[in-house]
Amino acid sequence: MSFTPNPSTARVRTAHQIRVFLRAWARDPLGVAAVLPSGRQLSQKMLKPLSLLPDSDPAVQRVVELGAGTGAFTRALVEHGLQRRNLLVVERDAALHGLLRQRFPDLQILQADACALRAAAQASGYLQHGPADAVISGLGLLSMPRATQRSILTEAFSILRPGGCFVQFTYGHASPVSRALREEMGLQVRRAGLAWRNAPPASVFVYQRGFTAAHTCTAADTTQ
Ligand SMILES: C[S@@+](CC[C@H](N)C(=O)[O-])C[C@H]1O[C@@H](n2cnc3c(N)ncnc32)[C@H](O)[C@@H]1O
């Protein structure tokens, strides 16, 4: 894949990506749950808890991304050196899925529903090489009914190793997964950063279940 250095070509591509995203939003405003793709600062904040940054312990190697949209987080994952065979990208919308396939022809990108993640990951062969270390979620979790949240989190934790991380952003300061659902599912949560330059500003939360000190992701970024 190539990220062209030509600024005018890059602008045309970005405009095209925004058009595809806006059309997806017009078709399904609640599902897409944002009118603009995430920016660079939020993408970096989403990756920070994963030890993927230079000079960090590479404890997190296998990642599944949910709700990739136009690929803001996908691009960041690739740029930070995640090996392509260790990355599985999931997007439900057909047009956005097509765009992602064009942008990242070498990656495994599934058109699938996060509510059926385990079956999709199994069918793709991803799980043959072991569970995921982390799930990066670009889903609009906050705007989903609790039953859908429960279903997505259950599927995600079913493919995560013990101590694996579910990383989620939200437009606001509170966890998008309620205390009641966290307690029901035995999830711990920590706030892992604020992307104040994002439009709109967004907070990053990390959820874990049944972890031991030996298995945890590295300490979350608590800076802004
Ligand atoms: C808030 S947008 C974020 C897109 C991208 N991650 C970003 O940050 O720019 C949410 C994305 O999740 C996708 N999506 C919504 N529900 C989904 C589901 N159940 N399974 C897979 N993708 C879903 C939408 O089509 C949309 O692309």
The ligand as an SDF file (V2000), in Angstrom:
LIG
                    3D

 27 29  0  0  0  0  0  0  0  0999 V2000
  -18.0200    6.1910   14.3750 C   0  0  0  0  0  0  0  0  0  0  0  0
  -17.6900    5.3860   12.8000 S   0  0  0  0  0  0  0  0  0  0  0  0
  -15.9080    5.2620   13.0170 C   0  0  0  0  0  0  0  0  0  0  0  0
  -15.1450    4.9470   11.7730 C   0  0  0  0  0  0  0  0  0  0  0  0
  -13.6200    4.9350   11.9750 C   0  0  0  0  0  0  0  0  0  0  0  0
  -13.2090    3.9370   12.9170 N   0  0  0  0  0  0  0  0  0  0  0  0
  -13.1260    6.2790   12.4330 C   0  0  0  0  0  0  0  0  0  0  0  0
  -12.8160    6.3900   13.6260 O   0  0  0  0  0  0  0  0  0  0  0  0
  -13.0700    7.2000   11.6070 O   0  0  0  0  0  0  0  0  0  0  0  0
  -18.3360    3.7610   13.1220 C   0  0  0  0  0  0  0  0  0  0  0  0
  -18.0740    2.7180   12.0640 C   0  0  0  0  0  0  0  0  0  0  0  0
  -18.5320    1.4550   12.5370 O   0  0  0  0  0  0  0  0  0  0  0  0
  -19.2520    0.7980   11.5070 C   0  0  0  0  0  0  0  0  0  0  0  0
  -20.1990   -0.1220   12.1750 N   0  0  0  0  0  0  0  0  0  0  0  0
  -21.3220    0.2300   12.8600 C   0  0  0  0  0  0  0  0  0  0  0  0
  -21.9020   -0.8600   13.3860 N   0  0  0  0  0  0  0  0  0  0  0  0
  -21.1280   -1.9180   13.0350 C   0  0  0  0  0  0  0  0  0  0  0  0
  -21.1990   -3.3110   13.3150 C   0  0  0  0  0  0  0  0  0  0  0  0
  -22.2020   -3.8320   14.0480 N   0  0  0  0  0  0  0  0  0  0  0  0
  -20.2250   -4.1120   12.8250 N   0  0  0  0  0  0  0  0  0  0  0  0
  -19.1990   -3.5990   12.0870 C   0  0  0  0  0  0  0  0  0  0  0  0
  -19.0860   -2.2870   11.7940 N   0  0  0  0  0  0  0  0  0  0  0  0
  -20.0350   -1.4480   12.2650 C   0  0  0  0  0  0  0  0  0  0  0  0
  -19.8960    1.9070   10.7320 C   0  0  0  0  0  0  0  0  0  0  0  0
  -20.2600    1.4970    9.4190 O   0  0  0  0  0  0  0  0  0  0  0  0
  -18.8000    2.9700   10.7590 C   0  0  0  0  0  0  0  0  0  0  0  0
  -17.9130    2.7980    9.6920 O   0  0  0  0  0  0  0  0  0  0  0  0
  1  2  1  0
  2  3  1  0
  2 10  1  0
  3  4  1  0
  4  5  1  0
  5  6  1  0
  5  7  1  0
  7  8  2  0
  7  9  1  0
 10 11  1  0
 11 12  1  0
 11 26  1  0
 12 13  1  0
 13 14  1  0
 13 24  1  0
 14 15  1  0
 14 23  1  0
 15 16  2  0
 16 17  1  0
 17 18  1  0
 17 23  2  0
 18 19  1  0
 18 20  2  0
 20 21  1  0
 21 22  2  0
 22 23  1  0
 24 25  1  0
 24 26  1  0
 26 27  1  0
M  CHG  2   2   1   9  -1
M  END
$$$$
